[in-house]
Amino acid sequence: MRLFDLHCDTLSEAYQQGCGLDRTPLHIDWQRGAALDEWLQVFAVWTPDTWRGDAAWKRAQRILRYAHWQAEQHPDRMRIVQRREQLGASVLHQCGALLALESAAALAGELSHIDEAAALGVKLITLTWNGENECGCGCLCAGERGLTAFGKAAVRRMEVCGILPDVSHLNRAGFWDVMELATGPVVASHSVSAAVYTHPRNLTDSQFDAIRDRGGLVGLNLCAGQLGEQSFEQIERHLDHFLCRDGVHTVAFGCDMDGTALPAAWNGLAVMPALYAYLYRKNYEEQVLDRLFFSNCYDFFAKTLPAFDKQAVNTVL
């Protein structure tokens, strides 16, 4: 099977633990990825709510550079995807890695850091984690304050720099501010349905519909606290709910591996072929499954990533 997953915390965890990605105690490594026919993965650099200012930005920079170092050390296993032409693998079992920031606390309240993040290959930024930062309030904040002035300016600057706004973790007021400000598609990289299980992190139907109508993506996560029950049956309930809302071109997976606890029997990334097989046995069509597990994300980024600028290269030459 082919997999394009919208969110994991593996990069941050590997950096924290000082391990490579060839064979790890984490949910994701190259060994398990080799079982996939084709694999693209969004690796997020998570900034905890307790980190602020220059320290948060420098930490994010170090982890982003660590990702590039991993790709340089293991070119047969990993490539950093920054342009649409890089989506297709040139080497068998090579992971195409897209980079993201989880929580704009990493920006330390500086718009210039958005440009620097873009230069380091960042393609998505989750505006908040669960708490409050310079951009606004996460889903567990008291009250319903929307984006700050800096948060609104950040959304505008992200669009200029080719970085997509990620609304997972954001509170409701902040979400609607993003939808008003953004002129292009919006992503909820790792979120499930509030209609299936009530949780402040989960998307309401109106939020899902707004992302769908904008041509965005919603990646289903595997977090027990948001699913309501960590089982294939419950994942299917969330999936079916979004599909019944005309979401066949919108729904994907953003499993949140290494950002949430998973049953040991699932064996991290190895759970995805098992989940695919389960859904196939439940009579999901192969074409639909390929959309959910791969093509929706691939087609989306084939449209939103910049193309290789041949004219600029010719000018340099």
TIPAVEX-18519 format. One line per field, with one value per residue: x, y, z of N, C-alpha, C in turn; residue in three letters. Coordinates in steps of 0.05 Angstrom, whole numbers. Example, Ala and Ser with C-alpha at 12.3 -4.5 7.8 and 13.67 -1.06 7.14 Angstrom:
BEGIN
npx = 264|257
npy = -114|-45
npz = 156|142
capx = 246|273
capy = -90|-21
capz = 156|143
cpx = 264|258
cpy = -66|1
cpz = 156|157
palo = ALA|SER
***
This chain:
BEGIN
npx = 17|5|26|11|21|-2|18|66|105|155|206|219|221|261|305|306|317|365|373|379|339|339|331|289|265|218|153|158|204|257|259|207|180|198|164|123|96|100|117|102|113|93|134|132|157|152|134|132|82|108|154|185|200|267|294|257|253|306|311|274|298|345|324|299|344|368|335|348|401|394|372|414|452|428|411|387|343|313|285|281|223|208|189|140|158|189|158|150|182|250|280|272|232|245|233|192|199|162|166|144|119|96|58|62|90|143|159|169|144|162|157|195|217|184|196|248|237|211|254|282|252|200|131|81|48|25|-16|-24|-10|-41|-47|-38|-5|38|8|-45|-100|-101|-140|-151|-152|-181|-242|-260|-223|-199|-150|-90|-63|-12|-18|-55|-25|15|-10|-21|31|52|24|47|98|90|72|28|-31|-44|-97|-106|-111|-123|-167|-239|-254|-206|-199|-240|-223|-176|-200|-225|-183|-146|-131|-126|-126|-136|-109|-124|-85|-84|-137|-201|-272|-319|-372|-376|-346|-344|-299|-255|-213|-230|-260|-318|-377|-388|-337|-307|-335|-323|-267|-267|-296|-261|-223|-186|-150|-163|-133|-140|-128|-97|-106|-126|-154|-182|-207|-242|-243|-194|-191|-199|-251|-273|-242|-261|-314|-307|-283|-324|-363|-342|-337|-389|-403|-391|-336|-297|-255|-227|-212|-158|-101|-70|-34|-9|35|84|69|28|3|4|-28|14|11|-2|45|68|82|70|17|-13|-17|-47|-94|-112|-123|-164|-205|-212|-233|-282|-309|-295|-279|-222|-202|-222|-197|-144|-145|-156|-111|-68|-73|-105|-75|-28|-45|-63|-16|12|-12|-7|47|105|129|189|233|251|266|291|336|361|373|412|451
npy = -24|47|105|169|210|260|280|272|264|245|264|305|274|236|270|290|243|229|193|160|150|100|50|47|59|84|103|106|87|75|21|-1|32|11|-29|-6|11|61|123|181|231|278|310|338|392|397|446|454|484|509|530|590|651|668|621|581|587|576|524|499|510|478|426|424|429|383|346|356|340|285|269|279|243|195|186|147|133|177|238|308|342|397|419|408|372|338|303|252|190|174|132|66|51|99|152|207|268|319|381|411|459|449|487|554|580|571|611|655|704|734|757|751|702|667|671|651|599|579|579|537|495|488|472|472|504|494|534|539|501|464|504|575|620|667|674|661|625|558|497|483|528|575|610|645|672|699|698|734|800|792|738|741|771|734|691|716|726|674|655|685|664|613|575|532|543|507|482|447|435|489|537|548|601|621|587|604|655|644|621|664|698|670|660|616|542|506|466|413|378|335|314|294|277|318|306|252|240|278|328|381|386|365|368|407|395|439|463|423|422|474|470|430|456|495|467|440|395|342|306|245|229|182|184|164|195|232|203|173|120|73|40|1|0|47|86|79|97|153|164|148|185|234|221|216|268|287|280|252|270|299|276|246|215|234|212|224|198|181|225|212|160|92|28|-27|-72|-51|-33|16|49|4|-7|17|-11|-54|-28|-11|-60|-78|-41|-52|-103|-88|-72|-24|10|-2|42|85|76|84|138|158|141|159|187|234|269|271|292|341|368|367|407|451|458|494|497|473|524|535|578|612|581|578|631|638|603
npz = 0|-8|28|53|103|147|195|245|306|306|289|326|373|361|356|409|437|416|375|311|251|230|256|309|377|371|341|287|237|188|177|186|150|102|88|60|-3|-26|5|38|86|135|178|239|278|343|390|457|501|542|523|501|465|443|455|442|386|370|386|351|302|307|306|256|224|238|213|159|161|172|123|89|109|99|42|12|41|56|33|30|18|-20|-66|-118|-156|-127|-101|-121|-112|-124|-110|-88|-31|-5|39|30|58|87|120|182|230|294|332|334|372|366|332|362|364|321|257|217|226|201|147|151|169|124|89|110|95|115|109|131|186|250|286|341|401|452|490|503|458|423|378|388|419|442|440|492|523|568|554|493|458|397|343|356|341|322|307|265|228|221|194|145|128|124|80|39|41|24|61|92|133|191|227|268|338|348|379|373|359|340|296|261|251|221|176|155|142|110|42|12|12|74|126|171|205|241|265|290|290|324|326|329|374|431|442|458|422|375|309|293|253|221|219|193|144|125|116|77|35|21|-4|26|72|119|168|198|266|312|366|429|467|436|396|426|434|426|373|313|296|319|294|243|250|257|208|172|185|167|113|98|97|48|42|13|-18|17|66|101|131|192|234|283|304|352|379|409|452|431|424|440|407|358|336|319|259|229|238|198|146|168|184|135|111|144|133|79|83|104|60|36|-23|-65|-93|-64|-15|-30|-40|12|42|13|-40|-36|-5|-36|-85|-67|-48|-95|-121|-87|-71|-92|-160|-192|-209|-269|-301|-266|-254|-305|-311|-272|-291
capx = 0|19|17|19|11|0|29|79|124|179|230|225|227|287|325|307|329|392|374|372|313|342|316|286|243|195|132|166|232|260|254|178|172|205|141|104|103|108|113|108|107|98|148|128|174|134|144|114|72|126|177|179|222|289|300|238|261|332|306|261|318|363|310|296|370|372|321|364|424|386|368|441|466|413|396|371|320|298|290|264|206|202|175|122|173|203|138|154|207|269|293|252|230|254|211|191|193|154|171|123|122|72|57|77|108|170|166|178|132|177|148|218|223|168|213|271|226|206|280|290|235|174|109|57|52|2|-14|-21|-15|-65|-48|-37|21|37|-12|-73|-107|-107|-166|-156|-152|-207|-253|-260|-209|-189|-122|-78|-54|11|-28|-66|-3|30|-25|-16|59|55|15|68|121|83|68|-1|-40|-54|-115|-108|-105|-132|-194|-259|-252|-182|-204|-256|-205|-159|-216|-231|-159|-132|-143|-123|-135|-128|-105|-125|-67|-89|-161|-224|-299|-333|-399|-373|-337|-342|-273|-249|-193|-243|-273|-347|-385|-385|-309|-300|-347|-308|-242|-274|-305|-237|-204|-165|-147|-166|-120|-150|-107|-102|-105|-148|-170|-198|-224|-261|-237|-171|-197|-204|-280|-278|-230|-280|-337|-298|-279|-350|-378|-332|-343|-418|-405|-378|-308|-279|-231|-216|-202|-133|-92|-48|-37|3|53|104|57|7|8|-10|-25|39|5|-4|72|73|75|60|-12|-28|-26|-68|-118|-121|-135|-189|-225|-217|-252|-308|-320|-286|-267|-193|-198|-228|-176|-119|-149|-153|-85|-46|-76|-116|-52|-9|-57|-64|10|20|-24|1|76|115|143|217|235|271|275|311|361|373|385|437|471
capy = 0|73|122|197|216|289|289|255|278|228|280|317|253|225|290|290|218|226|169|163|139|75|30|63|50|102|91|107|85|67|-7|-5|45|-5|-46|9|13|89|135|209|236|304|309|363|400|405|465|453|510|521|543|616|669|659|592|564|589|563|495|490|510|455|402|426|423|354|332|358|323|257|264|279|219|171|194|124|129|201|262|331|351|425|427|387|352|321|285|225|178|164|108|48|53|124|168|236|282|347|392|428|468|446|509|578|589|569|635|674|730|748|750|744|674|653|670|632|572|572|573|511|475|484|475|476|513|493|560|536|474|465|528|601|631|694|675|658|606|531|486|479|554|585|632|642|693|691|704|760|816|777|714|748|778|709|677|730|722|646|652|697|647|586|557|528|544|482|491|428|446|516|539|553|629|623|573|620|677|634|617|691|711|654|661|589|520|504|438|404|356|311|319|276|289|324|294|224|240|306|336|408|384|353|387|406|391|464|467|404|432|498|461|416|475|510|449|432|367|335|281|231|219|156|190|152|216|246|183|163|92|68|15|5|5|75|101|76|114|180|165|147|210|254|213|222|297|292|285|232|283|316|261|232|208|248|194|235|178|192|247|200|132|73|1|-41|-90|-36|-31|42|52|-22|-8|28|-33|-69|-12|-12|-87|-78|-25|-67|-125|-76|-66|1|6|4|70|103|72|97|167|165|135|170|205|260|286|274|311|368|380|371|433|474|462|509|482|480|548|531|604|622|565|586|658|635|591
capz = 0|-8|51|56|129|151|221|266|323|307|286|352|392|353|364|438|447|405|358|283|243|216|272|333|395|366|325|258|228|160|174|183|126|79|82|44|-32|-29|32|44|114|146|203|253|300|364|410|480|509|562|510|491|458|426|461|426|358|365|388|326|281|310|298|227|212|243|191|134|165|168|94|77|118|89|18|2|59|62|18|39|-4|-19|-91|-127|-171|-108|-88|-131|-103|-145|-98|-75|-2|5|50|23|83|88|147|193|257|310|350|326|394|355|318|382|360|300|230|201|230|182|123|157|170|97|77|121|83|129|91|147|214|268|298|370|412|468|507|490|450|412|356|397|440|435|446|521|536|577|538|464|443|370|338|364|318|310|295|239|211|215|173|119|120|117|52|22|41|15|84|97|161|202|248|290|364|351|389|352|350|323|271|243|242|200|152|144|133|90|15|-1|28|102|134|199|200|258|279|284|290|349|326|337|402|440|454|447|400|352|291|289|225|206|213|171|118|116|105|52|15|14|-18|45|81|147|173|223|284|326|395|444|480|416|382|445|438|407|359|284|294|325|272|221|255|250|179|158|190|148|85|94|93|21|48|1|-29|39|89|99|158|205|256|307|316|370|393|425|459|415|434|432|386|333|327|306|231|219|240|175|129|181|183|107|106|159|118|55|90|109|34|24|-50|-65|-103|-41|5|-39|-35|41|52|-3|-63|-29|3|-59|-104|-54|-48|-123|-129|-69|-70|-115|-180|-196|-225|-290|-311|-247|-257|-330|-307|-257|-309
cpx = 17|8|29|6|17|12|42|98|151|205|239|234|255|310|329|322|357|395|369|345|315|328|314|265|218|174|140|196|233|253|224|168|178|183|121|114|112|100|122|98|113|110|145|148|156|148|124|105|90|150|169|205|243|297|282|246|287|329|294|281|336|349|305|322|378|358|337|389|418|383|395|456|453|397|380|345|302|305|272|249|199|187|160|136|186|183|143|181|224|283|271|255|242|230|214|182|186|157|150|131|95|73|75|91|137|179|175|168|146|168|171|225|206|183|236|261|221|232|290|271|208|151|82|65|25|4|-11|-19|-39|-69|-47|-8|17|16|-41|-76|-112|-133|-172|-154|-180|-216|-251|-247|-198|-159|-114|-71|-31|1|-40|-45|13|16|-20|12|64|46|35|91|115|80|38|-8|-52|-71|-120|-98|-116|-161|-213|-257|-228|-185|-219|-241|-188|-176|-223|-207|-146|-147|-142|-133|-122|-127|-111|-110|-73|-113|-183|-250|-310|-361|-398|-364|-331|-315|-266|-229|-206|-258|-304|-353|-381|-355|-299|-310|-331|-281|-247|-280|-282|-217|-181|-165|-153|-154|-130|-127|-116|-101|-130|-166|-188|-216|-247|-257|-215|-175|-202|-234|-286|-265|-249|-304|-330|-295|-306|-365|-368|-338|-372|-423|-390|-348|-288|-254|-216|-202|-176|-126|-69|-46|-27|21|76|95|34|14|-8|-8|0|34|3|24|77|64|63|30|-26|-35|-48|-94|-129|-135|-162|-211|-232|-237|-280|-320|-315|-272|-237|-187|-202|-206|-150|-122|-144|-125|-62|-54|-88|-93|-33|-20|-58|-37|21|10|-12|31|85|129|172|218|258|283|296|338|376|386|411|459|480
cpy = 25|90|150|207|246|298|267|273|264|244|293|297|241|244|290|266|213|202|176|151|112|52|41|50|67|88|89|104|75|38|-13|9|29|-24|-32|11|42|104|164|215|265|300|337|367|412|424|464|482|524|535|570|631|656|630|574|564|573|533|484|490|485|430|401|419|394|338|333|341|293|250|263|253|194|178|171|120|153|224|284|341|381|435|403|365|331|301|256|214|169|139|92|50|78|141|197|251|311|357|411|437|463|465|532|592|589|595|658|702|746|739|741|714|657|650|650|604|562|564|546|489|471|490|478|487|510|517|559|506|477|491|554|608|658|697|674|636|578|522|483|505|561|608|626|665|682|696|731|775|802|752|719|756|753|693|690|725|694|642|663|678|618|566|556|531|517|489|470|441|474|517|548|581|633|610|591|645|668|631|644|703|696|656|634|567|519|474|435|378|331|317|300|291|293|312|265|222|269|310|363|408|375|374|384|402|416|470|448|414|456|490|447|436|492|493|440|402|365|307|269|222|194|160|180|174|231|227|175|134|85|41|21|12|35|94|102|94|144|184|166|173|232|247|219|252|305|296|266|244|300|300|246|222|226|235|204|214|192|218|238|171|114|45|-13|-59|-77|-33|-6|42|27|-24|1|7|-50|-55|-12|-39|-89|-64|-39|-89|-114|-64|-37|-5|13|32|90|101|86|127|174|162|149|193|232|279|291|295|339|382|383|398|456|478|478|490|491|503|545|557|615|608|574|614|656|623|610
cpz = 0|16|49|82|136|177|237|282|324|306|313|372|386|361|395|449|436|388|329|277|229|230|300|352|391|348|295|256|200|156|170|157|101|71|64|15|-38|-3|32|71|122|174|217|275|321|384|433|488|529|549|498|481|441|430|444|397|352|367|362|303|283|300|268|213|216|221|165|137|161|138|80|84|106|64|6|18|61|43|29|15|-1|-44|-101|-142|-153|-94|-96|-123|-126|-135|-84|-45|11|15|40|47|78|116|156|221|271|334|340|349|385|341|336|377|338|273|213|204|211|156|128|158|142|83|87|112|96|109|105|175|228|286|329|377|430|484|490|482|437|390|365|418|428|446|476|537|546|559|508|450|417|368|348|338|305|296|267|219|202|193|146|109|111|88|33|19|32|37|89|126|168|227|270|316|369|363|367|341|332|296|252|234|219|174|139|131|109|63|1|18|56|109|164|199|216|276|271|290|318|350|334|366|410|454|442|424|374|335|291|259|209|200|191|144|107|104|78|30|5|-1|0|51|111|151|200|240|298|357|409|456|461|400|400|452|417|394|330|280|299|304|248|225|249|220|164|162|170|119|79|90|67|24|34|-11|-7|61|82|127|167|233|283|320|330|383|411|431|440|428|423|408|358|320|309|277|218|222|215|154|141|181|154|101|120|143|92|60|96|83|25|-3|-49|-74|-80|-20|-4|-36|-6|51|37|-22|-56|-21|-20|-78|-93|-56|-76|-133|-112|-66|-95|-135|-182|-216|-246|-300|-292|-250|-283|-327|-292|-275|-330
palo = MET|ARG|LEU|PHE|ASP|LEU|HIS|CYS|ASP|THR|LEU|SER|GLU|ALA|TYR|GLN|GLN|GLY|CYS|GLY|LEU|ASP|ARG|THR|PRO|LEU|HIS|ILE|ASP|TRP|GLN|ARG|GLY|ALA|ALA|LEU|ASP|GLU|TRP|LEU|GLN|VAL|PHE|ALA|VAL|TRP|THR|PRO|ASP|THR|TRP|ARG|GLY|ASP|ALA|ALA|TRP|LYS|ARG|ALA|GLN|ARG|ILE|LEU|ARG|TYR|ALA|HIS|TRP|GLN|ALA|GLU|GLN|HIS|PRO|ASP|ARG|MET|ARG|ILE|VAL|GLN|ARG|ARG|GLU|GLN|LEU|GLY|ALA|SER|VAL|LEU|HIS|GLN|CYS|GLY|ALA|LEU|LEU|ALA|LEU|GLU|SER|ALA|ALA|ALA|LEU|ALA|GLY|GLU|LEU|SER|HIS|ILE|ASP|GLU|ALA|ALA|ALA|LEU|GLY|VAL|LYS|LEU|ILE|THR|LEU|THR|TRP|ASN|GLY|GLU|ASN|GLU|CYS|GLY|CYS|GLY|CYS|LEU|CYS|ALA|GLY|GLU|ARG|GLY|LEU|THR|ALA|PHE|GLY|LYS|ALA|ALA|VAL|ARG|ARG|MET|GLU|VAL|CYS|GLY|ILE|LEU|PRO|ASP|VAL|SER|HIS|LEU|ASN|ARG|ALA|GLY|PHE|TRP|ASP|VAL|MET|GLU|LEU|ALA|THR|GLY|PRO|VAL|VAL|ALA|SER|HIS|SER|VAL|SER|ALA|ALA|VAL|TYR|THR|HIS|PRO|ARG|ASN|LEU|THR|ASP|SER|GLN|PHE|ASP|ALA|ILE|ARG|ASP|ARG|GLY|GLY|LEU|VAL|GLY|LEU|ASN|LEU|CYS|ALA|GLY|GLN|LEU|GLY|GLU|GLN|SER|PHE|GLU|GLN|ILE|GLU|ARG|HIS|LEU|ASP|HIS|PHE|LEU|CYS|ARG|ASP|GLY|VAL|HIS|THR|VAL|ALA|PHE|GLY|CYS|ASP|MET|ASP|GLY|THR|ALA|LEU|PRO|ALA|ALA|TRP|ASN|GLY|LEU|ALA|VAL|MET|PRO|ALA|LEU|TYR|ALA|TYR|LEU|TYR|ARG|LYS|ASN|TYR|GLU|GLU|GLN|VAL|LEU|ASP|ARG|LEU|PHE|PHE|SER|ASN|CYS|TYR|ASP|PHE|PHE|ALA|LYS|THR|LEU|PRO|ALA|PHE|ASP|LYS|GLN|ALA|VAL|ASN|THR|VAL|LEU
***
